[in-house]
């Protein structure tokens, strides 16, 4: 499990108001559908790197899971910083 409701509760009760959530670019791989709609589509689980297709592929992040994380953080009055700098 990546992060659960108890984690947000602990963080909020410690007085912290924001949390960094590292996400890979592939979370939003479906935005690349103009490049190849058959590959970069909603619901894809693994997508190739758009520049190095033969050398690297990445696991995507389910949008419903992300929405659930956003709701849990909001429930605890936490703000999330979506960090898209990691691979």
Backbone as CSV, one residue per row, in Angstrom:
resi,resn,N_x,N_y,N_z,CA_x,CA_y,CA_z,C_x,C_y,C_z
1,UNK,0.846,-1.185,0.000,0.000,0.000,0.000,0.882,1.236,0.000
2,UNK,0.535,2.160,-0.837,1.335,3.373,-1.001,1.107,4.348,0.146
3,UNK,-0.121,4.799,0.311,-0.480,5.677,1.416,-1.945,5.395,1.744
4,UNK,-2.244,5.346,3.034,-3.605,5.010,3.454,-4.171,6.124,4.332
5,UNK,-5.464,6.015,4.635,-6.157,7.037,5.409,-5.477,7.297,6.765
6,UNK,-5.006,6.245,7.425,-4.318,6.420,8.719,-3.080,7.303,8.586
7,UNK,-2.405,7.198,7.455,-1.233,8.050,7.221,-1.639,9.521,7.196
8,UNK,-2.715,9.820,6.471,-3.197,11.202,6.412,-3.646,11.689,7.791
9,UNK,-4.283,10.811,8.544,-4.739,11.177,9.893,-3.543,11.507,10.785
10,UNK,-2.507,10.689,10.739,-1.303,10.928,11.532,-0.630,12.235,11.131
11,UNK,-0.527,12.454,9.830,0.105,13.676,9.321,-0.671,14.902,9.770
12,UNK,-1.984,14.883,9.608,-2.822,16.031,9.980,-2.783,16.290,11.477
13,UNK,-2.801,15.233,12.274,-2.788,15.414,13.731,-1.443,15.932,14.225
14,UNK,-0.419,15.831,13.375,0.904,16.366,13.728,1.019,17.851,13.410
15,UNK,-0.022,18.421,12.818,-0.004,19.839,12.489,0.507,20.156,11.097
16,UNK,0.837,19.134,10.345,1.311,19.338,8.976,0.100,19.629,8.100
17,UNK,0.248,20.564,7.163,-0.886,20.967,6.332,-0.775,20.559,4.876
18,UNK,0.411,20.166,4.438,0.547,19.756,3.035,1.463,18.542,2.932
19,UNK,1.231,17.762,1.882,1.963,16.517,1.662,2.390,16.466,0.208
20,UNK,3.628,16.078,-0.034,4.138,15.905,-1.393,3.780,14.496,-1.850
21,UNK,3.148,14.404,-3.015,2.773,13.117,-3.578,3.536,12.917,-4.888
22,UNK,4.605,12.122,-4.860,5.370,11.902,-6.087,4.585,11.037,-7.071
23,UNK,4.520,11.501,-8.303,3.808,10.780,-9.360,4.689,10.726,-10.608
24,UNK,4.668,9.606,-11.308,5.406,9.549,-12.568,4.618,10.259,-13.674
25,UNK,5.304,10.699,-14.711,4.625,11.345,-15.834,3.564,10.424,-16.411
26,UNK,3.782,9.116,-16.297,2.866,8.150,-16.896,1.488,8.126,-16.224
27,UNK,1.338,8.850,-15.109,0.016,8.986,-14.493,-0.955,9.591,-15.509
28,UNK,-0.449,10.487,-16.321,-1.276,11.182,-17.300,-0.881,10.807,-18.727
29,UNK,-0.482,9.564,-18.917,-0.042,9.100,-20.238,-1.148,9.210,-21.275
30,UNK,-2.402,9.139,-20.847,-3.499,9.244,-21.818,-3.534,10.614,-22.504
31,UNK,-2.849,11.607,-21.936,-2.751,12.917,-22.588,-1.915,12.828,-23.867
32,UNK,-1.166,11.742,-24.033,-0.349,11.546,-25.233,-1.109,10.809,-26.334
33,UNK,-2.406,10.651,-26.178,-3.175,9.907,-27.188,-3.047,10.479,-28.602
34,UNK,-2.817,11.808,-28.788,-2.599,12.277,-30.163,-1.367,11.644,-30.830
35,UNK,-0.394,11.204,-30.047,0.797,10.544,-30.607,0.444,9.147,-31.083
36,UNK,-0.268,8.393,-30.237,-0.661,7.021,-30.583,-1.841,6.632,-29.699
37,UNK,-3.045,6.800,-30.220,-4.265,6.563,-29.440,-4.418,5.104,-29.016
38,UNK,-3.799,4.201,-29.739,-3.884,2.785,-29.380,-3.023,2.415,-28.191
39,UNK,-1.979,3.182,-27.948,-1.051,2.888,-26.857,-1.328,3.767,-25.636
40,UNK,-1.446,5.076,-25.850,-1.629,6.029,-24.748,-3.124,6.293,-24.542
41,UNK,-3.808,5.308,-24.011,-5.257,5.403,-23.854,-5.634,5.296,-22.376
42,UNK,-6.792,5.820,-22.004,-7.245,5.673,-20.623,-7.327,4.197,-20.254
43,UNK,-6.850,3.871,-19.077,-6.892,2.492,-18.610,-5.667,1.662,-18.955
44,UNK,-4.748,2.225,-19.751,-3.517,1.480,-20.061,-2.735,1.271,-18.769
45,UNK,-2.152,0.097,-18.608,-1.399,-0.195,-17.387,0.100,0.009,-17.557
46,UNK,0.581,-0.215,-18.761,2.004,-0.011,-19.055,2.091,0.738,-20.381
47,UNK,2.909,1.777,-20.404,3.065,2.568,-21.624,4.549,2.753,-21.932
48,UNK,4.896,2.824,-23.223,6.292,3.068,-23.576,6.648,4.537,-23.411
49,UNK,7.909,4.792,-23.169,8.398,6.163,-23.158,8.168,6.744,-24.552
50,UNK,7.626,7.962,-24.656,7.335,8.508,-25.989,8.566,8.762,-26.853
51,UNK,9.733,8.913,-26.246,10.951,9.177,-27.012,11.828,7.942,-27.176
52,UNK,11.773,7.040,-26.199,12.621,5.841,-26.211,11.738,4.597,-26.140
53,UNK,10.833,4.469,-27.086,9.827,3.406,-27.084,10.418,2.012,-26.906
54,UNK,11.526,1.764,-27.536,12.116,0.424,-27.502,12.918,0.162,-26.222
55,UNK,13.342,1.202,-25.538,14.210,1.034,-24.383,13.502,1.094,-23.025
56,UNK,12.364,1.792,-22.941,11.772,2.001,-21.617,10.250,2.011,-21.676
57,UNK,9.661,1.396,-20.668,8.208,1.427,-20.484,7.929,1.764,-19.029
58,UNK,6.737,2.298,-18.778,6.390,2.740,-17.429,4.998,2.264,-17.037
59,UNK,4.849,2.004,-15.761,3.546,1.645,-15.211,2.763,2.931,-14.998
60,UNK,1.480,2.895,-15.328,0.637,4.070,-15.138,0.012,4.046,-13.739
61,UNK,-0.601,5.146,-13.357,-1.307,5.252,-12.082,-2.792,5.403,-12.397
62,UNK,-3.584,4.560,-11.797,-5.025,4.580,-12.019,-5.619,5.915,-11.575
63,UNK,-6.388,6.550,-12.433,-6.954,7.863,-12.123,-7.948,7.802,-10.964
64,UNK,-8.663,6.703,-10.833,-9.603,6.577,-9.713,-8.841,6.480,-8.393
65,UNK,-7.712,5.765,-8.393,-6.880,5.697,-7.187,-6.408,7.099,-6.802
66,UNK,-5.946,7.863,-7.784,-5.480,9.221,-7.518,-6.615,10.085,-6.967
67,UNK,-7.800,9.974,-7.552,-8.952,10.735,-7.066,-9.269,10.351,-5.617
68,UNK,-9.148,9.083,-5.311,-9.391,8.608,-3.942,-8.379,9.212,-2.960
69,UNK,-7.125,9.279,-3.364,-6.077,9.883,-2.527,-6.382,11.364,-2.308
70,UNK,-6.802,12.058,-3.360,-7.153,13.477,-3.232,-8.318,13.669,-2.264
71,UNK,-9.318,12.790,-2.349,-10.461,12.887,-1.426,-10.047,12.621,0.015
72,UNK,-9.187,11.626,0.231,-8.733,11.309,1.593,-7.957,12.478,2.184
73,UNK,-7.089,13.075,1.396,-6.321,14.227,1.878,-7.260,15.384,2.216
74,UNK,-8.221,15.640,1.354,-9.177,16.728,1.592,-9.991,16.466,2.856
75,UNK,-10.346,15.220,3.087,-11.104,14.859,4.283,-10.346,15.259,5.556
76,UNK,-9.037,15.164,5.509,-8.188,15.519,6.657,-7.675,16.955,6.566
77,UNK,-8.251,17.718,5.622,-7.906,19.130,5.432,-6.426,19.318,5.076
78,UNK,-5.894,18.374,4.309,-4.516,18.441,3.843,-4.489,18.851,2.376
79,UNK,-3.489,19.610,2.024,-3.266,19.959,0.621,-2.188,19.026,0.081
80,UNK,-2.344,18.624,-1.168,-1.353,17.758,-1.800,-0.570,18.535,-2.845
81,UNK,0.729,18.346,-2.834,1.596,18.887,-3.877,1.874,17.722,-4.818
82,UNK,1.344,17.802,-6.030,1.545,16.742,-7.001,2.898,16.935,-7.671
83,UNK,3.837,16.078,-7.340,5.212,16.197,-7.819,5.407,15.267,-9.017
84,UNK,5.479,15.851,-10.200,5.623,15.067,-11.425,7.062,14.977,-11.912
85,UNK,8.013,15.170,-11.030,9.416,15.166,-11.426,10.088,13.817,-11.358
86,UNK,9.432,12.827,-10.816,10.104,11.527,-10.694,9.773,10.642,-11.878
87,UNK,10.529,9.592,-12.045,10.289,8.679,-13.151,9.411,7.592,-12.652
